[in-house]
């Protein structure tokens, strides 16, 4: 990166609020996550799960795969940052810790806390906020476009596609197209430049086609990873589900997830995502089984989010302890 750009990035990363206000904002952020997560859990119909026989082996397998998908998101984010010219990025485990904390902010209504949380937590590592903002938006848009495209493609090859609401298919399809148009570098760079000018920030790093293509391609693979985890959750409830039903579930859960993302001011797609899952699962399952899968998937997904945060935070803490030990050893 040119010397001038390096100096600008270092200067931007050092423009920080007073220490006390940064601490206050951080704890306010965490308190908002805790409150939103508690409310999210309070809305669950726990009676649906009472006394239900579940395939815990399938749930364990789904959990491992779902954790892999979340770490895949960290890899996508790191890849985009690298393509945007970010240098001296912190270790992967540090980025994963930041990503996991910001990921929990999805339970706060709206998308701003999730995006802002990731930007400001990562900015503490010396990464320019403008570059973080661009990378976060690219990653989020790539997720919507890729998951919507893969999910619609999977559902389209199923003969039962006609039973899915045409209006719903149009919403997801148009959302994917709109996201792809917004991600086109000529459009994306213009919008980001106008936003930066409005808040009196420096010119952000421009996005090119290879960056967009790689992010979308990576999340296309991520859609299959995440969908497989949800298919195993379906097996935990309906162990005799057919291969066609499992493939349908991969598309259905991805489709419902995009509907949730496209729903503003709703924590983690609550309501719209569940309703879409229920409508789609009724095509392949009887109503009681479909309702059980929807509730179980919501509880399980929330548990995986917390587990992801715990593992990422623990790994980052161990890394810091190792680093302190390495610093002390030469002096001994």
PEJODA-V706012 format. One line per field, one symbol per residue. ss: DSSP state (H for helix, E for strand, C for the rest). phi: phi as a letter, one per 20 degrees, with the letter a starting at -180 (. if undefined). Layout:
# PEJODA-V706012
ss->???
phi->???
This chain:
# PEJODA-V706012
ss->CCHHHHHHHHHHHHCCCCHHHHHHHHHHHHHHHHHHHHHHHHCCCHHHHCCCCCCHHHHHHHHHHHHHHHHHHHHHHHHHHHHCCCCCCCCHHHHHHHHHHHHHHHHCCCCHHHHHHHHHHHHCCCCCHHHHHHHHHHHHHHHHHHHHHHHHHHHHCCHHHHHCCHHHHHHHHHHHHHHHHHHCHHHHHHHHHHHHHHCCCCCCCCCCHHHHHHHHHHHHHHHHHHHHHHHHHHHHHCCCCCHHHHHHHHHHHHHHHHHHHCCCCCHHHCCHHHHHHHHHHCCCCCHHHHHHHHHHHHHHHHHHHHHHHHHHHHHHHHHHHHHHHHHHHCCC
phi->.ggffffffffffefcfggffffffffffffffffffffgffefefffefmeecefffffffffffffffffffffffffgffenfdlffggffffffffffgffffegnefgfffffffffffenegffffffffffffffffffffffffffffeefegfeegfffffffffffffffffeggffgffffffffffemdfffffedfgffffffffffffffffffffffffffecfefffffffffgffffgfffgfffeflcflmgnfffffgffffffdcfgffffffffffffffffffffgffffffffffffffffffffgfef
